[in-house]
Structures are given as structure tokens and as C-alpha cells.
Amino acid sequence: MKRGALIFVLLVAACGAPQASTRESPSAAATAPAATPSPTTAPAKAPTLTVSASRYGRIVVDASGRTLYLFDAETAGVPRCYGACAAAWPPLMTASDPVAAPDLAQSLVATATRSDGSTQVTYNGHPLYYWAGDHAPGEIGCQAAIEYGGGWYVLDAQGGKISRP
């Protein structure tokens, strides 16, 4: 079995396979799911952060409604998720300044430089990630998971972690 496939199998075992019951209704009309950015490839345009209604309340998502997570093992806004971790939890990358939709504070949106020199989007000092098992807007398939030395959580509109499983 290839290493990438093995990592995905282990993730599914840890977080559970995304199922219809893990899907949430985004606050805006659903759009076609965007491809998850690879850790080494930044999106062509500036990413926009917004909020969406979920069973956890209003959470931070990307412009297409894809759920974003923070990794609580990271401190001072410094990314620590690389290699197998970044394959399971792809970082939200950018080549330009990220933007906050009107329902979020632009002052909380920033970037962090990764070890390879690429730029990752942060919110309230937290580098942001997708979970590889979430494929569509509104999916939240790995909330409050403990992996790679820390916990993975969705964020509220103020950029705090929502710790409910």
C-alpha cells in the first residue's frame, strides 16, 4: 500500500469516514467543492474567510464553505504540521493577503511563514487547516480529534477553538 493511502486509512480509522450525518448546511448556497490546496501550492487568488452555521454554532470556513480547523499544539502562530500531518491536515495556503468577509474581523486575518518559505493563512494567531476527509462545503468530519501531538478543532467567529466533540 502506498504511504499516502496508508495515511488516509489511518485517518479514517481515527476520525471516522465522512458520512452524510457529518455534513452541515452552510449559511450560503452550496457551491461546487474546491480542491483542497496542497501544502506546497498556494491558491491562485487571495483566500477569503467567512462564517457558516453548523452544529457547533457559527464557524470559520473558506469562501466555498469548506471547514477550517486549528491545531492546538501550535503556539505563537507558528505552523508545526508537516509531512504526514500536512497530508492529513492540508494547510490553507496563500500567495497574497487573505481577506475576511464582513462577518469576521480583518484584523484577525494574517499569515505565517512555513519552514519551506510558503505562506499559510492564520486567524486570531491560529494557522488554518482543512481535514483531508472533508470534501464538500459544510462537512465537519474530524472535530476534536487528537492527532500529531495535539487537538484539531473548528474555530468560532472570534478565532477561538470550539472544543465540543
Buried (B, 14 or more C-beta within 10 A) or exposed (E): EEEEEEBBEEBBEEBBEBEEEBBBEBBBEEEEBBEBBEBEEBBEEBBBBBBBBBEBEBBBBBBBBBBBBBBBBBEEBEBBBBEBBBBBBBBBBBEEEBBBBEEBBEEBBBBBEBEEEBBBBBBBBBBBBBBBBBBBBBBBBBBBBEBBEBBBBBBBBEBEBBEEE
